[in-house]
Amino acid sequence: MIKRIKRAKLFVWLREHRHELFDADFQAELAQMYQDRPVGQPPVPPAQLGLATILQAYTGASDDEVIEATVMDRRWQLVLDCMDHAQAPFSKATLGAFRTRLIEHGLDRRLVERTVALYGQLTGRVAAGRLRAALDSSPLWGAGRVEDTINLLGHALRKVVGVLARQQGWGLAEGTRVLAERAGVAELAASSLKAALDLDWDDPAALQHALGVVLAAVGRVEGLAGELGGTQDPDVAGGLAAARQVQDQDVATDEQGVVRLRQGVARDRRISIEDPQMRHGRKTKSQRIDGYKRHVLCDLDTELVPAVGVTAANVAEAEVADQITADLDAQQRTLAELDIDRAYLSSSLVRDRPDDLQIFCKAFPVRNGPRFAKPAFTLDFDQGLLTCPNHVTVAFTPGGKVQFPPQTCQACPLRTQCTTSARGRSVQIHPDERLLAELRARQQTPHGRAKLRERVKVEHTLAHVGRWQGRRARYLGQRKNLFDLRRVAVVHNLHVIARQPSPAKQAA
């Protein structure tokens, strides 16, 4: 059977090394997740569910397809040790419950840690201690539907009416229709609120009319929920809160007291009812994201991924630093070198770095037209002194602005090459100017440029991760998508390990 598998070699590797990945200690750790349920259904080995979770990320299968594969696909049976079984070794609910417990106990992080430890066991090269790493990110489009203000409000209210219908014993479709009519907003029962309103959307007055209808519907549905006694239900309360949140962020009252859509985009604007953590964001000026950003830290020596993170799309890349630091701390690892792009320069990884951590990053270009740019000035960081090209020295403080005396600049023979200001030349000093100066100097040397090119490894790693995880999130919410990214990192690490020669072959 193993010899007949020509592609998808990870199935064969997992079959041969599954007991090393899920050793006795790690299986006992997984079993601790079920301590609160000592009795019940016959237990399913946590290692078997863990292997299925990894294979699901590898193949991109849904939960239903996983159950089907355990019966119909002999490669899955080979790994899960259920060859020729007529029934699946576990149910869809069991797989989902295992995933939930992994997330609750933070053991999805332990899966990544196990692959890093396994690398050392199988290759004889211990991937531990201080590491040289590169960090980068890519877009992860959210799984929730992105909607405009009218549809966001309609979606939230329709969910509330649907929950109320179930509470009253109605079917979803019929109950939603009856209760929407009872509340005086029959349009909510339609599959499309805009279609039910049937307006000419090119007419500005139509949009204003639709907004009035939907805002009135918010109050009417709230009244209906209070009348039926459903306001204590978490789903009803959550739906009404979502409607109010959308109303507060997208609607404003002008000077004449007319309610209108807000001009521009509100800070931290909610864009989806199903996934409240999705956000508008940008990877670049031309590339917009609706959802999240995934961040991957790649070990430049081993190509393993020891740490990952997921942030909302509107959050700066630097904000992922806490997630990366937590992953490294859990493995008792520290950074010796960090290759990043400029978006991470303001992160705590750089700002709070120890003295022995080297940062490699392409420096911001410094331009001043035809006149002297900042690199033409000499910075003495030990003394806190800035010297201009005419050898005039003034004191500076990091994060401050240096203003040369106007009288000195007026008499300077290099004035035309430096400034046209009557107040004299000024130079802004970055809070971490020493680092920026080092980066600018380093990239002027062949060795420095070669070091910058090393971060191409993390770009390749992100491409591999994107291939398995896809460009669109599988789950709703940041935490579940972090789980998904971690298990994809496990798949990547296992491929790296599988490519390594054994210690015996290396010795030969």
C-alpha positions, 0 to 999 in steps of 0.5 A: 500500500505504501509503495503505491502512494506516488503523490501526497507523500505526507501520508506515508511519512505520518504512517511511519513517524506518527508515534514519534510526533504523538509520543506517550507524553504528548498523548497524555497531555492531550488526554488531560483535555478530557478530565472534566468528562471521565465517563460517557461514550467510548473514548477515541484516542486523541492522537488519532484525532490529532492526526486527522486534524493535521490531514484535514489541513493538508488536504483542505477537507471539510469535517464531513469529507474527513469522516468520509475519507476515513472510510473511503480513502485508504491513505487516510486509513493508513495513517489513522490505523483503521484499514478496511473499517466499514465505519468511521473511527469517530464522528463529525461531532467528536472531531469538532469537539476535539478541535474546540478543546485544542483551542480552549487548552492552547494545545494547537500551539503545542502541535507546532512545538512538537514538530520543532522538537521532532526536527531535532530528534530525527535529524540530530540538529537541535532546533532550539535556543537562539535563532535567526528568523524572518517575519512576514505577512500575507492577506487572509480574506475573511469567511464572513459575508461583507455587506454595506450598511443597509444589508448589515442592518437587515442581516442583523435584524433578520437573525434576531427575528429568526431566533424569536421565531424558533422560540415561538415554535415556528419554522424558520422561514414561516416564523420569520415572515409572520413575525416580520409582518407583526413588527411592521417590517415585512421586508426583513423576511425577504432573502434580499432586503434591497430587493424587497425595498425595490428602489432605484438605487441610483437615486440619492433619495432612494438611499435616504428612504431605505436608510429611514426604513431600516433604522425604524426597523431596528426599534420595531424589532427591539420592541418585538423582542421585548414583547415576546420576552426574548431579550434575555436570549444571547442570540437575540441580544447579540443580534440587536447589539450588532444592529446598534453597532452598525447604526452607531458606526455608519449613521450620523445626524447632520446640522439640519437634524437629518439622519444620513450615512456617515462620510468616510469609514469609521475607525474599526468599522464592523463589515460582517454580521457573521464574523464580527472580528473581520475588518477592512484593511490594506496590505499595500496602497493598492491591495485591500483586504477584508478579513485578517492578516496572517503572520509567519516567523520562519527559522532561516537555518532550518526553514521551520515555522516556530511561531505564527499570528493572526491579526485583523486586517486594519491592525498594523503588522507590528501589533502581532509581536505579542503573539510571536513573542508568546510562541517563542517564550513557550518554546524557551527560544530567543531571537539572535537575528530578525529579518523584517520589512519596514512594517514591523519596525515599530513592533515591540520585537524591535522597540524592546529588543535586547542589545545582542539582537540584530535587526535586518531590514531595508531602510526607509529612503531618505530624500530631500530633493537636490539638497542635503538629506539626513545621511549627509549629517553626522550623528554622534549617538554617544554624545547626542550631537548632530553635525551638519556638512559645514561642521556646525554641531548641535545637540539632539534627543531621539524622537525630537527635532533639531533646529539649527540657528537661523543666523548660522544658516544665513552665513553658511557657504553651503546654504543653497545646498542645504535649505531655503528656510529663513528659520534655518535647517531642521532635522527630525530625529527618529526615536530609534534613529541609531537603528535606522542609521545602521540599516542605511549603512549596512545596505550600502555594502555587498554583505548587508545586501546579501543579508537582506536577500535571506528573507526570501525564505519567509516569502517562500514559506508564506507561499507554501502556507497560502497553498494549504490554507488558501487565500480565504479563511476557513473559520469565523473569528480570529482565534479559530483562524489562528488554530487553522494557521498553526496546523498549516504551520505543522503541515509545513514543518512536517514537509521540512522534516520529511526532506531532511536526511537521517543522521546516519545518511549525513554521517555517510 
